Amino acid sequence: MINSQLPPPPSQVNEPEEHAGSSSGAYGGQSSRPGKLAVPTDDGVLYVAFGDILLLIAEGSYTRVHCQDGSEYLMCGNLQKVVNRLPSGRFHRCHRRYVINLGKITKLIRNGGYRAVLNTGMEVEVSRRHWAALLLAMGGA
């Protein structure tokens, strides 16, 4: 039959399973557009380059995306759902609320609590549980 040779309609295509992440805290999955995260806006979709993303913050069923230029975007979907759309090895979950871009970290502080300092000067809390994995992801120390 000819119909059996046609690809299935979009509603029947298997969706990729969500990635659970690795034990090291590094995350990654597929993006809807190579090198960019699709951020829905009121008037369409904005594509933010992965390299422009500093930090993702969980806000209940939403995720706030902080960018290098100071802009912020609120996305519908929990943190894990957004993280699954990011490239592997470039982002790291450092706290249950935070995922940071490893390339934006300039300093790690362990005095008076664990924190990561980003290239904008912003300090992000790192949980004790994720500290060792973050050090490893950054190349040790």
ZAVEX-80412 format. One record per residue: x, z, y of N, C-alpha, C in turn; residue in one letter; residue number from 1. Coordinates in pm, 1 decimal, always signed. Example, Ala and Ser with C-alpha at 12.3 -4.5 7.8 and 13.67 -1.06 7.14 Angstrom:
BEGIN
{site {+1319.0 +780.0 -569.0} {+1230.0 +780.0 -450.0} {+1320.0 +780.0 -330.0} A 1};
{site {+1285.0 +708.0 -225.0} {+1367.0 +714.0 -106.0} {+1290.0 +787.0 +3.0} S 2};
This chain:
BEGIN
{site {+82.6 +0.0 -118.6} {+0.0 +0.0 +0.0} {+86.6 +0.0 +124.4} M 1};
{site {+45.1 -66.5 +223.7} {+118.6 -70.8 +349.5} {+112.3 +62.0 +421.9} I 2};
{site {-2.0 +128.6 +418.3} {-17.3 +256.4 +488.8} {+80.9 +362.5 +441.2} N 3};
{site {+117.3 +359.3 +313.5} {+208.9 +460.9 +261.5} {+350.3 +442.7 +316.5} S 4};
{site {+380.4 +325.9 +374.7} {+512.7 +301.5 +430.3} {+521.6 +339.2 +577.2} Q 5};
{site {+409.0 +366.1 +640.1} {+409.0 +404.9 +780.8} {+442.8 +552.3 +793.7} L 6};
{site {+509.0 +591.4 +903.2} {+535.8 +734.1 +921.0} {+405.2 +809.3 +941.9} P 7};
{site {+401.5 +936.6 +904.4} {+277.9 +1013.6 +919.8} {+246.1 +1031.3 +1068.0} P 8};
{site {+117.1 +1048.3 +1100.9} {+82.4 +1074.1 +1240.9} {+146.1 +1205.3 +1286.8} P 9};
{site {+167.3 +1223.2 +1417.8} {+236.2 +1342.6 +1468.4} {+177.4 +1473.8 +1419.9} P 10};
{site {+47.6 +1480.0 +1398.8} {-13.2 +1605.4 +1355.0} {+26.6 +1642.2 +1212.9} S 11};
{site {+80.0 +1545.5 +1135.4} {+117.6 +1573.2 +997.4} {+268.5 +1586.7 +978.4} Q 12};
{site {+345.4 +1567.4 +1083.6} {+490.0 +1580.6 +1073.3} {+524.0 +1728.8 +1065.2} V 13};
{site {+610.9 +1763.7 +972.7} {+651.4 +1903.6 +959.2} {+731.0 +1945.8 +1081.2} N 14};
{site {+692.2 +2055.5 +1140.2} {+765.3 +2111.3 +1253.6} {+888.8 +2181.8 +1199.8} E 15};
{site {+1001.3 +2179.9 +1273.8} {+1119.2 +2252.3 +1227.2} {+1091.9 +2402.0 +1227.3} P 16};
{site {+1144.3 +2467.7 +1126.8} {+1126.9 +2612.5 +1119.9} {+1210.7 +2678.8 +1227.0} E 17};
{site {+1160.3 +2791.8 +1277.5} {+1236.7 +2864.4 +1378.0} {+1357.8 +2926.6 +1312.0} E 18};
{site {+1467.2 +2925.0 +1387.2} {+1591.2 +2982.3 +1336.6} {+1589.9 +3131.8 +1361.0} H 19};
{site {+1631.6 +3207.6 +1263.7} {+1632.8 +3352.3 +1278.1} {+1757.7 +3400.4 +1347.9} A 20};
{site {+1854.6 +3311.9 +1371.7} {+1979.5 +3354.4 +1434.8} {+2073.9 +3410.2 +1330.7} G 21};
{site {+2198.3 +3429.8 +1369.0} {+2295.9 +3483.8 +1275.5} {+2318.2 +3629.8 +1304.7} S 22};
{site {+2385.8 +3697.1 +1216.4} {+2409.9 +3838.9 +1235.2} {+2505.1 +3865.4 +1350.8} S 23};
{site {+2580.1 +3763.7 +1395.8} {+2673.3 +3784.2 +1505.9} {+2603.2 +3787.8 +1640.0} S 24};
{site {+2476.2 +3747.1 +1644.9} {+2403.1 +3748.4 +1769.3} {+2405.8 +3613.4 +1839.1} G 25};
{site {+2487.0 +3519.8 +1791.9} {+2488.4 +3386.9 +1852.9} {+2365.5 +3311.6 +1804.7} A 26};
{site {+2306.3 +3235.7 +1895.0} {+2182.5 +3167.7 +1863.0} {+2195.2 +3020.7 +1885.7} Y 27};
{site {+2103.0 +2948.3 +1830.8} {+2098.6 +2805.8 +1857.0} {+1990.1 +2737.9 +1778.9} G 28};
{site {+1946.7 +2626.9 +1828.3} {+1843.5 +2550.4 +1763.1} {+1842.1 +2410.9 +1820.9} G 29};
{site {+1728.1 +2352.3 +1827.8} {+1714.9 +2216.6 +1877.7} {+1655.3 +2217.3 +2017.4} Q 30};
{site {+1698.6 +2126.6 +2099.0} {+1644.5 +2108.9 +2232.1} {+1556.1 +1986.0 +2232.4} S 31};
{site {+1456.4 +1986.3 +2321.4} {+1371.1 +1869.6 +2332.6} {+1445.3 +1755.5 +2401.1} S 32};
{site {+1557.2 +1784.1 +2464.2} {+1638.6 +1682.7 +2530.9} {+1783.3 +1728.6 +2521.0} R 33};
{site {+1876.3 +1643.1 +2475.5} {+2014.7 +1685.2 +2456.0} {+2077.0 +1743.7 +2582.4} P 34};
{site {+2136.2 +1861.3 +2568.5} {+2206.6 +1923.8 +2679.6} {+2119.5 +1991.0 +2782.7} G 35};
{site {+1988.0 +1993.2 +2761.1} {+1898.7 +2050.8 +2861.6} {+1785.1 +2128.3 +2797.0} K 36};
{site {+1737.1 +2228.8 +2871.0} {+1622.1 +2307.6 +2829.2} {+1502.1 +2259.9 +2909.9} L 37};
{site {+1394.9 +2223.3 +2842.5} {+1272.6 +2180.0 +2909.4} {+1195.8 +2302.7 +2957.4} A 38};
{site {+1174.7 +2311.8 +3089.5} {+1103.4 +2424.1 +3149.5} {+975.1 +2370.2 +3212.3} V 39};
{site {+859.2 +2403.6 +3155.4} {+733.3 +2357.1 +3213.8} {+713.7 +2415.5 +3353.8} P 40};
{site {+665.5 +2332.2 +3445.7} {+636.1 +2375.7 +3581.8} {+491.6 +2339.7 +3614.3} T 41};
{site {+444.5 +2378.9 +3732.2} {+307.4 +2347.9 +3773.0} {+281.1 +2198.1 +3779.7} D 42};
{site {+383.0 +2122.2 +3816.5} {+362.4 +1978.8 +3836.5} {+434.5 +1891.0 +3733.8} D 43};
{site {+479.3 +1947.1 +3623.6} {+546.5 +1867.2 +3520.9} {+644.0 +1949.2 +3438.7} G 44};
{site {+759.6 +1889.8 +3410.7} {+862.8 +1956.2 +3331.3} {+995.8 +1942.1 +3403.6} V 45};
{site {+1067.7 +2051.9 +3416.7} {+1200.3 +2052.5 +3476.3} {+1300.9 +2065.0 +3362.3} L 46};
{site {+1406.6 +1984.2 +3364.0} {+1510.0 +1991.2 +3261.3} {+1631.5 +2060.3 +3320.6} Y 47};
{site {+1664.5 +2177.9 +3266.8} {+1776.1 +2258.7 +3316.0} {+1893.0 +2243.1 +3218.7} V 48};
{site {+2008.0 +2202.0 +3270.5} {+2127.4 +2186.2 +3186.4} {+2166.9 +2321.3 +3128.8} A 49};
{site {+2205.1 +2323.1 +3001.7} {+2244.4 +2448.9 +2937.0} {+2356.9 +2517.2 +3013.5} F 50};
{site {+2448.6 +2439.6 +3067.6} {+2559.9 +2495.9 +3142.3} {+2519.0 +2563.3 +3271.7} G 51};
{site {+2399.3 +2535.5 +3320.9} {+2349.2 +2597.3 +3443.5} {+2276.8 +2728.5 +3418.1} D 52};
{site {+2250.1 +2759.2 +3291.1} {+2177.3 +2881.8 +3256.8} {+2274.6 +2998.4 +3246.6} I 53};
{site {+2246.2 +3105.3 +3320.2} {+2326.5 +3227.7 +3313.8} {+2274.4 +3322.4 +3206.4} L 54};
{site {+2144.3 +3343.0 +3208.5} {+2085.6 +3455.4 +3137.6} {+1939.0 +3427.8 +3108.3} L 55};
{site {+1892.3 +3478.1 +2995.9} {+1750.4 +3477.8 +2961.6} {+1706.3 +3622.9 +2949.4} L 56};
{site {+1591.3 +3654.3 +3007.4} {+1540.4 +3791.5 +3002.7} {+1401.0 +3791.4 +2942.5} I 57};
{site {+1379.1 +3876.1 +2842.1} {+1248.1 +3890.0 +2780.2} {+1156.2 +3966.8 +2873.8} A 58};
{site {+1035.6 +3914.0 +2889.3} {+931.4 +3981.2 +2967.6} {+801.3 +3971.6 +2888.9} E 59};
{site {+794.4 +4047.4 +2780.1} {+677.3 +4043.1 +2693.4} {+666.7 +3908.9 +2623.8} G 60};
{site {+555.4 +3840.2 +2644.2} {+533.7 +3709.0 +2582.9} {+593.9 +3596.0 +2666.1} S 61};
{site {+670.7 +3631.2 +2766.7} {+734.1 +3532.9 +2854.4} {+884.6 +3552.0 +2853.7} Y 62};
{site {+956.2 +3450.6 +2900.3} {+1101.2 +3457.8 +2913.6} {+1138.7 +3407.7 +3051.7} T 63};
{site {+1218.7 +3486.6 +3122.8} {+1266.6 +3446.3 +3254.8} {+1405.5 +3384.6 +3237.2} R 64};
{site {+1423.7 +3264.0 +3290.6} {+1550.5 +3191.6 +3284.2} {+1618.3 +3203.9 +3419.5} V 65};
{site {+1737.7 +3264.1 +3423.2} {+1816.5 +3276.7 +3546.2} {+1925.0 +3169.5 +3544.3} H 66};
{site {+1937.6 +3096.4 +3654.8} {+2033.5 +2986.5 +3662.1} {+2148.4 +3017.8 +3757.5} C 67};
{site {+2255.8 +2942.7 +3742.7} {+2377.7 +2958.6 +3821.9} {+2350.1 +2951.8 +3972.5} Q 68};
{site {+2259.3 +2864.9 +4015.3} {+2232.0 +2846.8 +4158.0} {+2138.7 +2952.6 +4216.2} D 69};
{site {+2100.6 +3051.8 +4135.4} {+2014.2 +3159.4 +4181.7} {+1866.6 +3136.5 +4153.4} G 70};
{site {+1830.9 +3018.6 +4105.7} {+1690.9 +2991.7 +4074.9} {+1649.8 +3063.2 +3946.5} S 71};
{site {+1521.5 +3092.2 +3937.9} {+1463.7 +3158.0 +3820.1} {+1337.8 +3083.4 +3780.7} E 72};
{site {+1313.1 +3078.0 +3649.8} {+1193.9 +3012.0 +3598.6} {+1132.1 +3100.3 +3492.4} Y 73};
{site {+1000.7 +3116.3 +3497.2} {+929.6 +3194.2 +3397.7} {+867.6 +3098.4 +3297.3} L 74};
{site {+903.9 +3116.8 +3170.6} {+854.6 +3029.8 +3064.3} {+758.7 +3105.4 +2974.2} M 75};
{site {+655.0 +3037.0 +2931.1} {+562.7 +3093.9 +2834.3} {+632.2 +3089.5 +2698.3} C 76};
{site {+635.1 +3200.0 +2631.2} {+700.2 +3209.3 +2500.2} {+798.0 +3324.4 +2499.3} G 77};
{site {+801.7 +3396.7 +2388.9} {+892.2 +3511.0 +2381.3} {+1038.0 +3464.7 +2377.6} N 78};
{site {+1128.1 +3558.3 +2392.5} {+1270.5 +3528.3 +2401.0} {+1320.1 +3450.7 +2279.1} L 79};
{site {+1280.4 +3490.6 +2160.9} {+1327.5 +3423.1 +2039.6} {+1284.0 +3276.9 +2036.4} Q 80};
{site {+1163.8 +3249.1 +2080.7} {+1114.1 +3111.7 +2082.4} {+1199.2 +3024.0 +2174.6} K 81};
{site {+1237.0 +3076.2 +2290.3} {+1319.7 +3000.2 +2384.0} {+1462.3 +2987.0 +2330.0} V 82};
{site {+1515.2 +3093.7 +2273.3} {+1650.8 +3092.2 +2217.8} {+1665.0 +2986.1 +2109.4} V 83};
{site {+1560.7 +2963.9 +2032.5} {+1565.5 +2863.7 +1925.7} {+1583.5 +2722.8 +1979.0} N 84};
{site {+1565.2 +2702.3 +2107.4} {+1581.7 +2571.1 +2168.6} {+1719.1 +2554.2 +2234.1} R 85};
{site {+1804.5 +2654.7 +2220.8} {+1938.1 +2651.5 +2281.5} {+2043.1 +2607.3 +2180.2} L 86};
{site {+2156.9 +2555.4 +2226.9} {+2262.9 +2511.4 +2134.5} {+2333.6 +2628.9 +2066.8} P 87};
{site {+2375.6 +2608.4 +1945.4} {+2444.9 +2712.2 +1868.7} {+2576.7 +2750.9 +1932.2} S 88};
{site {+2607.7 +2880.0 +1927.2} {+2738.1 +2929.6 +1969.3} {+2761.0 +2940.0 +2119.0} G 89};
{site {+2670.9 +2894.5 +2200.5} {+2690.9 +2896.7 +2345.2} {+2625.1 +3016.9 +2412.0} R 90};
{site {+2523.2 +3071.2 +2346.4} {+2448.6 +3184.7 +2399.3} {+2456.0 +3300.2 +2300.6} F 91};
{site {+2444.6 +3422.3 +2353.6} {+2459.5 +3541.0 +2268.5} {+2357.6 +3646.9 +2309.1} H 92};
{site {+2291.2 +3701.5 +2210.3} {+2197.8 +3811.7 +2236.8} {+2279.7 +3939.1 +2247.3} R 93};
{site {+2278.2 +3998.6 +2365.7} {+2359.2 +4118.2 +2388.3} {+2273.6 +4244.8 +2396.9} C 94};
{site {+2142.5 +4227.9 +2391.5} {+2048.4 +4338.4 +2406.1} {+1913.9 +4285.4 +2359.4} H 95};
{site {+1820.9 +4370.8 +2326.5} {+1691.7 +4318.4 +2280.2} {+1619.4 +4241.0 +2388.8} R 96};
{site {+1653.0 +4265.9 +2514.9} {+1589.8 +4194.9 +2628.4} {+1671.5 +4078.7 +2682.2} R 97};
{site {+1802.1 +4072.2 +2651.0} {+1890.0 +3976.5 +2717.7} {+1964.4 +3883.1 +2622.8} Y 98};
{site {+1973.8 +3757.4 +2664.5} {+2060.3 +3658.2 +2599.5} {+2143.9 +3598.1 +2711.4} V 99};
{site {+2276.9 +3599.3 +2694.3} {+2364.7 +3550.2 +2800.1} {+2441.8 +3426.8 +2756.0} I 100};
{site {+2479.0 +3346.8 +2854.8} {+2561.4 +3228.4 +2832.2} {+2705.6 +3277.7 +2822.9} N 101};
{site {+2768.9 +3261.0 +2708.3} {+2905.1 +3310.9 +2686.8} {+3005.1 +3252.2 +2786.0} L 102};
{site {+2982.7 +3129.8 +2828.8} {+3072.9 +3064.0 +2922.1} {+3066.5 +3119.0 +3063.2} G 103};
{site {+2967.9 +3203.6 +3092.0} {+2950.1 +3260.1 +3226.5} {+3003.5 +3402.6 +3237.8} K 104};
{site {+3052.4 +3458.5 +3127.4} {+3103.7 +3596.7 +3128.1} {+3246.2 +3596.8 +3182.7} I 105};
{site {+3271.4 +3683.3 +3281.5} {+3406.1 +3696.4 +3336.7} {+3470.9 +3828.3 +3297.7} T 106};
{site {+3390.1 +3926.1 +3259.4} {+3446.0 +4058.5 +3228.5} {+3348.6 +4136.1 +3141.0} K 107};
{site {+3404.3 +4214.0 +3048.1} {+3325.0 +4305.7 +2966.8} {+3368.2 +4448.0 +3000.1} L 108};
{site {+3271.2 +4534.1 +3027.6} {+3299.3 +4672.2 +3068.5} {+3242.3 +4766.5 +2964.1} I 109};
{site {+3324.4 +4864.8 +2922.8} {+3274.3 +4962.9 +2826.0} {+3281.4 +5105.1 +2880.9} R 110};
{site {+3310.3 +5120.0 +3006.3} {+3319.6 +5250.2 +3069.8} {+3185.1 +5285.3 +3132.3} N 111};
{site {+3125.4 +5396.3 +3088.4} {+2995.9 +5435.9 +3142.8} {+2882.0 +5350.0 +3091.6} G 112};
{site {+2892.9 +5300.4 +2970.3} {+2793.0 +5210.5 +2912.7} {+2853.5 +5071.8 +2899.0} G 113};
{site {+2793.4 +4992.7 +2817.3} {+2845.4 +4858.6 +2792.5} {+2775.4 +4757.8 +2883.1} Y 114};
{site {+2856.0 +4672.4 +2948.9} {+2801.2 +4572.3 +3039.2} {+2886.5 +4446.3 +3034.8} R 115};
{site {+2821.4 +4334.3 +3061.3} {+2890.7 +4206.6 +3077.4} {+2874.6 +4165.9 +3222.8} A 116};
{site {+2984.0 +4123.4 +3284.5} {+2979.4 +4076.5 +3422.3} {+2983.5 +3923.9 +3418.2} V 117};
{site {+2886.3 +3862.3 +3484.6} {+2879.1 +3716.6 +3487.5} {+2954.0 +3662.9 +3608.8} L 118};
{site {+2978.5 +3533.8 +3611.5} {+3057.7 +3474.8 +3720.0} {+2989.9 +3482.5 +3856.2} N 119};
{site {+2865.4 +3523.8 +3861.4} {+2795.6 +3543.7 +3988.6} {+2809.2 +3687.5 +4038.0} T 120};
{site {+2870.7 +3773.4 +3954.6} {+2882.2 +3915.2 +3987.9} {+2771.8 +3999.3 +3926.1} G 121};
{site {+2670.7 +3935.3 +3869.9} {+2559.8 +4006.9 +3806.4} {+2610.2 +4082.0 +3683.5} M 122};
{site {+2567.5 +4206.6 +3667.6} {+2601.5 +4286.2 +3550.0} {+2480.8 +4292.9 +3458.1} E 123};
{site {+2506.8 +4269.5 +3329.5} {+2400.9 +4267.8 +3229.1} {+2432.0 +4375.0 +3125.0} V 124};
{site {+2333.7 +4456.4 +3095.9} {+2350.8 +4562.6 +2996.7} {+2373.5 +4502.9 +2857.9} E 125};
{site {+2466.6 +4561.8 +2784.9} {+2494.1 +4522.7 +2646.6} {+2467.3 +4645.8 +2560.5} V 126};
{site {+2388.1 +4630.8 +2457.4} {+2359.1 +4745.6 +2372.5} {+2479.3 +4779.0 +2284.6} S 127};
{site {+2488.4 +4904.3 +2246.4} {+2595.9 +4949.1 +2157.6} {+2597.3 +4868.2 +2028.6} R 128};
{site {+2479.1 +4838.8 +1980.1} {+2463.4 +4765.4 +1854.7} {+2519.6 +4623.6 +1863.4} R 129};
{site {+2514.0 +4561.4 +1981.1} {+2558.8 +4422.8 +1997.3} {+2699.6 +4410.6 +2056.3} H 130};
{site {+2761.4 +4522.4 +2092.3} {+2891.5 +4519.9 +2159.7} {+3000.8 +4452.6 +2076.2} W 131};
{site {+3017.7 +4495.7 +1952.3} {+3125.4 +4441.2 +1867.8} {+3107.0 +4291.0 +1844.2} A 132};
{site {+2983.6 +4247.6 +1822.5} {+2957.3 +4105.1 +1800.2} {+2985.9 +4024.0 +1926.8} A 133};
{site {+2958.0 +4082.0 +2043.5} {+2986.9 +4012.9 +2168.5} {+3137.3 +3998.6 +2188.3} L 134};
{site {+3212.3 +4105.1 +2160.0} {+3358.6 +4095.9 +2169.5} {+3412.0 +3986.2 +2077.9} L 135};
{site {+3359.6 +3981.7 +1957.0} {+3402.2 +3879.7 +1861.2} {+3366.6 +3739.1 +1911.8} L 136};
{site {+3246.4 +3723.1 +1964.3} {+3204.4 +3591.6 +2016.9} {+3289.2 +3547.1 +2134.8} A 137};
{site {+3343.5 +3643.3 +2209.6} {+3425.8 +3612.2 +2325.2} {+3572.8 +3593.3 +2287.0} M 138};
{site {+3605.3 +3610.4 +2161.3} {+3741.7 +3586.3 +2116.8} {+3821.4 +3712.6 +2088.1} G 139};
{site {+3751.5 +3822.6 +2072.0} {+3817.5 +3947.4 +2035.9} {+3861.1 +4030.9 +2153.8} G 140};
{site {+3929.9 +4136.6 +2123.9} {+3990.2 +4230.5 +2221.2} {+3980.1 +4370.0 +2170.5} A 141};
